[in-house]
Amino acid sequence: MNEPIDDESSGLPLLLTVEEAARVLRVGRSKAYEMAALYTSSGGTHGLPVLRLGNLLRVPKFALYEYVTTGRIVQLIAQPDANAIDHAIEHATASRKSTRTRRTSDHAQLSLLGSD
């Protein structure tokens, strides 16, 4: 009798979309894609473990399970040198800061609509 070890993940496919992984992690779609981009740019040392299949990104169920249960990131791609990792982290941080700036201006524009 082959019973699944993990009842919660037994219904998941072997490869998940980034959106499906985001739901498992209970984070937003944008955050999940940001984590996937960090993973690919850091050579698999940081972020959400993903595989690139042509133009598609997929999250292996076993790598997501490892990340959720232990906090360890499964390295599915080759590691670049240390300078490239530092650059990838700085780039991800910089892109987040620019997004926050846009949100602030959007919020200011929305407040103008409420004053009518």
Secondary structure by P-SEA (a helix, b strand, c coil): cccccccccccccccccaaaaaaaacccaaaaaaaaaaaaaaccccccbbbbcccbbbbbaaaaaaaaaccccccccccccaaaaaaaaaaaaaaaaaaaaaaaaaaaaaaaaaac
